[in-house]
Amino acid sequence: MIFRRLRLVHKNQRGFTIIGLIMAIAVTGLISTGVTMTIFQMLDYNARDTARMTAVKQLENAVHWISRDGQMAQTVIDSDDPATADVTEFFVLSWTEWNNDVHRVAYVLEGGELKRSYYINPGEPSETLVEIMVAQHIVPSESSCVWNDIAGRITFTLTTAVSHGSGEATEVRVWEVTPRPSL
């Protein structure tokens, strides 16, 4: 009698079939894969966006300083100044103030960094020197400074490249600055 009841219970049992279980595992796997890929895409997009914003901010800072100095300039040297053999300069700007103070600004590209060296009365005992790093991640081979003597303008091209997880964010800025007229 016990065996009859067990047979009845066994016949009436309903549960998951092996095919149903395989289908459920497959669907769960597909959903998990989709969610995982979405999360990784969001993280990669965030890294890409952060790298691009870093590149843009570095260029904006460089444009600010170079434009400011370029508008003050009375003399533009758009290549390495031979008078300073110890440093390879990207370009040099200079001007004289109303009180005869001579100002000289040298921009140096070194290891992907654009540095600004600002001198007041260079070569004199009262010389003042202030050095700051203006921008990082500069690509020297794709950056230039060209003085157009006919138009009286300086054309600057700066390129930044910031690496992130799956690539590189590159930004380029080209702009012109018109120096003040010589007095």
Secondary structure, DSSP 8 states (H G I E B T S, - for coil): -HHHHHHHHHHH-----HHHHHHHHHHHHHHHHHHHHHHHHHHHHHHHHHHHHHHHHHHHHHHHHHHHHHHH-SEEE-S--TT-TTS-EEEEEEEE-TT--EEEEEEEEETTEEEEEEEESTTSTT-EEEEEEEESSB-GGG-EEEEETTTTEEEEEEEEEEEETTEEEEEEEEEEE------
